[in-house]
Amino acid sequence: MSFLIHKLLPSTYFMRQQLALGYIRTKFRVLSALSKQKAAEKAFQLFCTPQYRNKKKLPPVFEKAEKLNFNFEGYNIQGYRWNYPSDKKLLILHGFESSVINFDRYIKPLTKAGFEVLAFDAPAHGRSSGKQINVLVYKNFVLHIHTMYGPITNFIAHSFGGLALSLALEEMEQDKNNKIVFIAPAAETTTAIDSFFNFLRLDKEVRKEFNSIITKKSGHSPEWFSISRIAKNINGQVLWLQDKDDQMTPLSDVEPVIEKKYSNFEFIISEGLGHRRIYRDNNSFKAIMNFLSNS
């Protein structure tokens, strides 16, 4: 989340972030003392609210794309399509507080490889409307695109988009010819919640109420939203890229899946790329293109 304090920020900006963080923590401490349930409700709203929206100038390849717009659950969605029509359809899914424009370098090579490429800003992201999102909204968003523009059998998904895709795949028809690229996916929702609660210094009683909100809204506990749980239900070929230095989606969340030794899963473990540089890295790019291009 963008309200996390990053290293290497200018000192004045760092000070503003510190003040904002102090205010948020104080606000939650007071609210928690009054009502654990109210504190949990506010925490859940914050957890689902991107603090940054990427609306940078469109890269040239996006300027040349076919623009797609549709309404989804009250959101106005902005999307892009290249090389239509083709039997080989590929969907790009971005992470939390990101945008599909960050994947501009992939578009031309994918179209040259014969793919029809689809890319959309998720609800509350980029040039799509909205202020909040959760993984069920994102999952349903993927299924909606699959129905409208599919069937889609190839995917590149980063971070939060990876978890949403895994949930969507459970509800799709799949076969061994599907190809899925997970790039540092948000493998365990409980890990994201742990980090969120530690950062805001929220207590265990608020966490219990927070978990109850998720269960009431979704019918499932936070532990259910797990790629480790879902992996056995994915039938397609999977390439999973993960970095040892990723602090947002740690390698420890991936290891349970690696240990299962699923025959359709391939893992590439890098070092020094972190959570976002990994999909911009040249070696990652080559591995992804080789995986998708080879029959």
C-alpha positions in Angstrom: 0.0 0.0 0.0 1.3 3.4 -0.9 0.8 4.8 2.7 3.7 2.4 3.7 6.8 4.5 4.1 9.3 3.8 1.4 13.1 4.2 1.7 14.8 6.9 -0.4 12.0 9.4 -0.3 12.8 13.1 -0.1 13.1 14.2 3.5 10.1 16.6 3.4 7.9 14.0 1.8 9.1 11.4 4.4 8.1 13.8 7.2 4.6 14.3 5.7 4.2 10.5 5.5 5.4 10.1 9.1 2.8 12.7 10.3 0.1 11.0 8.3 1.0 7.6 9.6 1.0 9.0 13.2 -2.4 10.5 12.7 -3.9 7.2 11.3 -2.4 5.1 14.1 -3.8 7.5 16.7 -7.2 7.5 15.1 -7.3 3.7 15.1 -6.1 3.6 18.7 -8.9 5.9 19.9 -11.5 4.1 17.8 -10.3 0.7 19.0 -10.7 1.8 22.6 -14.3 2.8 21.9 -15.4 -0.1 19.7 -13.4 -3.1 18.3 -16.0 -3.7 15.7 -16.0 -0.1 14.4 -12.2 -0.1 14.3 -12.3 -3.3 12.3 -14.9 -1.9 9.9 -12.7 1.2 9.3 -9.7 -1.0 8.9 -11.4 -3.1 6.3 -12.4 0.0 4.3 -8.8 1.2 4.4 -7.5 -2.3 3.5 -9.7 -2.2 0.4 -8.8 1.4 -0.6 -5.9 2.0 -3.0 -4.0 5.1 -1.8 -2.4 5.7 -5.2 -3.8 5.7 -8.7 -1.5 5.4 -11.7 -2.7 7.7 -14.4 0.6 8.5 -16.1 0.7 9.3 -19.8 -0.2 6.3 -21.9 2.8 4.6 -23.4 2.8 4.7 -27.3 1.7 1.1 -27.6 -1.4 1.9 -25.5 -2.1 5.0 -27.6 -2.3 2.7 -30.6 -4.6 0.1 -29.0 -8.2 -0.5 -29.6 -9.9 1.2 -26.6 -12.5 -0.9 -24.7 -15.0 0.4 -22.2 -17.7 -1.3 -20.2 -19.6 -1.0 -17.0 -19.0 -3.6 -14.3 -20.8 -3.6 -10.9 -21.1 0.2 -11.0 -17.5 0.8 -12.2 -16.6 2.3 -15.5 -13.8 0.2 -16.8 -11.1 1.3 -19.2 -9.3 -1.4 -21.3 -7.2 -2.0 -24.3 -7.0 -4.7 -27.0 -4.4 -5.5 -29.7 -4.3 -8.0 -32.6 -8.0 -8.7 -32.7 -9.2 -11.3 -33.6 -7.0 -14.3 -32.7 -7.7 -17.7 -31.4 -4.9 -17.2 -28.8 -6.2 -14.7 -26.3 -4.1 -13.4 -23.4 -5.2 -11.3 -20.5 -2.8 -9.1 -18.4 -3.8 -8.5 -14.8 -1.9 -5.9 -12.6 -1.4 -5.6 -8.9 -2.8 -3.4 -6.1 -2.2 0.4 -6.8 -0.8 -0.5 -10.2 -2.0 -0.3 -13.8 -1.8 -2.3 -17.0 0.3 0.4 -18.6 3.2 -0.9 -16.5 3.3 -3.9 -18.8 3.8 -2.0 -22.0 7.0 -3.8 -23.0 5.1 -7.1 -23.3 2.5 -6.0 -25.8 4.5 -6.0 -29.1 6.3 -9.3 -28.5 3.0 -10.9 -27.5 1.2 -9.7 -30.6 4.2 -10.8 -32.8 3.8 -14.3 -31.2 0.2 -14.3 -32.4 -1.7 -13.4 -29.2 -4.7 -11.2 -29.0 -3.8 -9.2 -26.0 -6.4 -7.8 -23.5 -5.5 -5.4 -20.7 -7.8 -3.6 -18.3 -7.3 -1.3 -15.3 -9.1 -3.0 -12.5 -11.9 -1.2 -10.5 -10.5 1.7 -8.5 -7.2 1.6 -10.5 -5.6 3.5 -13.3 -8.2 5.0 -15.7 -11.1 2.9 -14.4 -13.5 4.4 -11.9 -14.1 3.6 -8.2 -12.4 4.0 -4.8 -12.4 0.5 -3.3 -11.7 -3.1 -4.4 -11.5 -6.5 -2.8 -10.3 -9.8 -4.2 -13.9 -11.0 -4.9 -14.6 -7.9 -6.9 -11.4 -8.5 -8.8 -12.2 -12.2 -9.3 -15.6 -11.4 -10.7 -14.0 -8.8 -12.9 -11.7 -11.4 -14.4 -14.7 -13.8 -15.0 -16.7 -10.9 -16.6 -13.8 -10.2 -19.1 -13.5 -13.9 -19.8 -17.2 -14.0 -20.7 -17.3 -10.8 -22.7 -14.0 -11.1 -24.6 -13.0 -14.8 -24.3 -12.7 -17.6 -23.9 -9.3 -16.6 -22.6 -6.7 -19.3 -22.1 -3.5 -17.4 -21.4 -2.8 -15.0 -18.5 0.0 -12.8 -17.1 -0.9 -11.8 -13.5 1.1 -9.8 -11.0 0.6 -9.6 -7.2 -3.1 -9.0 -6.2 -4.0 -9.9 -9.8 -2.5 -13.3 -9.3 -4.7 -14.1 -6.3 -7.8 -12.8 -8.2 -6.9 -14.9 -11.2 -6.4 -18.1 -9.2 -9.9 -17.7 -7.7 -11.4 -17.1 -11.1 -9.6 -20.2 -12.5 -11.5 -22.3 -10.0 -14.7 -21.2 -11.7 -13.5 -21.5 -15.3 -13.3 -24.4 -17.7 -9.6 -25.3 -17.8 -7.4 -27.8 -19.6 -3.7 -28.6 -19.8 -3.2 -26.2 -22.8 -3.9 -23.1 -20.7 -0.9 -21.0 -19.8 -0.7 -19.0 -16.6 2.1 -16.7 -15.6 2.1 -15.8 -11.9 4.5 -12.9 -11.1 5.0 -12.5 -7.3 1.3 -13.3 -6.7 -0.4 -12.5 -3.4 -0.3 -16.1 -2.4 -1.7 -15.8 1.1 -4.3 -13.2 2.1 -3.4 -13.8 5.8 0.1 -12.5 5.1 -1.2 -9.2 3.6 -3.5 -8.8 6.6 -0.6 -9.6 9.1 1.5 -6.8 7.5 -1.4 -4.4 7.5 -2.2 -5.0 11.1 1.5 -4.8 12.2 2.0 -1.6 10.3 -1.1 0.1 11.9 -0.4 -1.5 15.3 -3.9 -2.9 15.5 -4.6 -5.4 18.3 -5.8 -9.0 18.3 -9.4 -8.1 19.2 -9.7 -5.8 16.2 -8.2 -8.6 14.1 -10.9 -11.0 15.2 -13.6 -8.6 14.2 -11.7 -7.9 10.9 -11.6 -11.6 10.1 -15.3 -11.8 10.9 -16.1 -9.1 8.4 -14.3 -11.0 5.7 -16.2 -14.2 6.6 -19.6 -12.5 6.7 -19.0 -10.8 3.3 -17.5 -13.7 1.5 -18.6 -16.9 3.3 -15.0 -17.8 3.8 -12.3 -17.1 6.3 -9.2 -15.2 5.2 -7.2 -18.5 5.1 -9.4 -19.7 2.2 -8.1 -16.9 0.0 -4.9 -18.8 -0.7 -3.1 -19.9 -3.9 -1.7 -22.7 -1.8 -5.2 -24.0 -1.4 -6.2 -23.4 -5.0 -3.1 -24.7 -6.7 -4.3 -28.3 -6.9 -7.4 -27.0 -8.8 -5.3 -25.3 -11.6 -5.1 -27.6 -14.6 -3.1 -25.4 -17.0 0.6 -25.0 -17.3 1.9 -22.5 -14.7 5.1 -20.4 -14.7 5.6 -18.8 -11.3 8.2 -16.1 -10.9 9.2 -15.2 -7.3 12.0 -13.1 -5.8 13.8 -14.0 -2.5 13.9 -10.3 -1.6 10.1 -9.7 -2.0 8.8 -8.1 1.2 5.2 -7.8 0.0 4.6 -11.4 -1.2 7.4 -13.4 0.5 9.0 -16.6 -0.7 7.8 -18.3 2.5 4.3 -18.1 1.1 5.4 -19.8 -2.1 7.3 -22.7 -0.5 4.2 -24.8 0.4 3.2 -24.8 -3.2 6.8 -25.7 -4.4 6.9 -28.6 -1.9 3.8 -30.1 -3.5 5.8 -30.7 -6.7 2.8 -30.2 -9.0 3.8 -31.5 -12.5 2.2 -28.5 -14.2 4.0 -25.9 -12.1 7.4 -24.4 -12.9 9.1 -22.0 -10.6 11.8 -19.4 -11.2 13.3 -17.9 -8.0 15.3 -14.8 -8.5 17.2 -12.6 -6.0 17.5 -8.8 -5.7 14.4 -7.8 -7.8 11.9 -7.4 -5.1 8.1 -7.1 -5.8 7.9 -4.8 -8.8 11.2 -4.9 -10.6 10.7 -8.6 -11.2 8.3 -8.1 -14.1 10.5 -5.4 -15.7 13.7 -7.5 -15.4 15.1 -8.8 -18.8 15.6 -12.3 -17.6 12.0 -12.5 -16.3 10.7 -11.1 -19.6 12.6 -13.6 -21.6 11.4 -16.5 -19.4 7.8 -15.4 -19.7 7.9 -15.0 -23.5 9.6 -18.4 -23.9 7.0 -20.0 -21.8 4.0 -18.4 -23.6 5.4 -18.8 -27.1 6.4 -22.5 -26.9 3.7 -25.0 -27.6 
